[in-house]
Amino acid sequence: MSKRFKMEQLVSLCKRRGFIFQSSEIYGGINGFWDYGPLGVAMKRAIESLWWGEMVETRDNVEGLDSTIICNPKIWKASGHLDKFGDLMTDCKDCKARHRVDQMEDPLKCPNCGSANLTTPREFNLMMKTYVGPVFDEEHVAYLRAETCQPIFADFNLIRISSRQKLPFGIAQIGKAFRNEINPRNFTFRSREFSQMEMEFFCAAEESLDWYEYWKNERIKYYREKLKFSENVLRIHEHETLAHYAKAALDIEFEFPFGWGELEGVHHRGTWDMSRHQEFSGENLEYFDQDKSIKYIPTVVETSVGLDRTMLAVLCNSYDEDTADTKKEGQEEDKRIVLRLPEIVAPVQIAILPLSKKLSDKAEGIFKDIRKFYRSEYDVAGSIGKRYRRQDEIGTPYCVTVDFDSLENNTVTVRLRDSMTQERISADQLKNYFTEKFTK
């Protein structure tokens, strides 16, 4: 990355400012599970809304779904998750550390202590098992879903009929998924509970590769234009080895501080999923094309991205440290930590800062008007310089300072996060001012 920093710096900022912190921390936490605080929730929902608007609300050929986390376990038998959905793991007999074999630089040596005294690699299924009903036996076994796409396939016919859609069309879903990872790591990058944003696009086989190229280009454009990722932090990894049912697959990768990691997958899944669910359910999932008077199993092109990974990538891409004009800013510290978040996903888009508590009536009136249109915060604690620093750290693009001149001439100062420049404008023009800023 062009901006070098250690992951620990971002983790510390996220905890300190209430973005993300370990679940049940007062009890020592639990590995692979993370809670989102007030700012984290706001930012996560903003990213979720951005994706949903891009993939569903602005398109006529994509429908939405919100399915249950626990499905009939036959779904996971049909999908192959119960038979083969796992990783090879090995244990170090000396230090007792457990490792995924594919993550070890040398599969014959423990990366923790260097010992070669390892157990034989063995398969570990990643499905999280639970029970439905009062009896804990094999007849009542169920599983927390490992991915959100399988319920989409199972609900295909119901959604197609109720929405009166014809092929080609897609079904999108945002929701929780669970994987019993052997070695959760790299903050929220690999967790045991996470949110997925997936879209399955159903089409005829002969046009499927064209749709694959279309969605690949759409998703890359999304990261460039909406999330402001530059070319040097994104790359495309084309899969050389494909699943037996796939014709093409790629990963959109982001350069995290710990290295390149998968952000989103675009996959040509063929007819395998729909054929398997037709076979195991006994239901006819063929599509009848009235124009051509033929029936066929739909081919599926998938886009699948982790919401948590997207948020982590945006935070990494935005984290920066620079040297502020300390005399002008009124601070003793030279180093300024700033999140240069895209305005559209910033948890606080505009902060209202009265210079004195005596200006509360004026400032609160402005705050109440602005918060109707933008995610806003009212910040009155501490010196104005310290408040600027706090807003920089949480990624607030604009600060509106209300001073004593505001009472005389109804003007306020707007401070821009990235340049730290200030503009004096009429309070009556704030809405028009920000409308122009946020629509650029």
Secondary structure, 3 states (H helix, E strand, C coil): CCCCCCHHHHHHHHHHCCCEEECCHHHCCCCCCEEECHHHHHHHHHHHHHHHHHHHHCCCCEEEECCCCECCCHHHHHHCCCCCCEEEEEEECCCCCEEEHHHCCCCCCCCCCCCCCECCCEEEECCEEEECCCCCCHHHEEEECCCCHHHHHHCHHHHHHHHCCCCCEEEEEEEEEECCCCCCECCCCECCEEEEEEEEEEECHHHHHHHHHHHHHHHHHHHHHCCCCCHHHEEEEECCCCCCCCCEEEEEEEEECCEEEEEEEEEEEECHHHHHHHHHHCCCCCEEECCCCEEECCEEEEEEEEHHHHHHHHHHHHEEEEECCHHHHCCCCCEEEEECCCCCCCCCCEEEEECCHHHHHHHHHHHHHHCCCCCEEECCCCCHHHHHHHHHHCCCCEEEEECHHHHHHCEEEEEECCCCCEEEEEHHHHHHHHHHHHCC
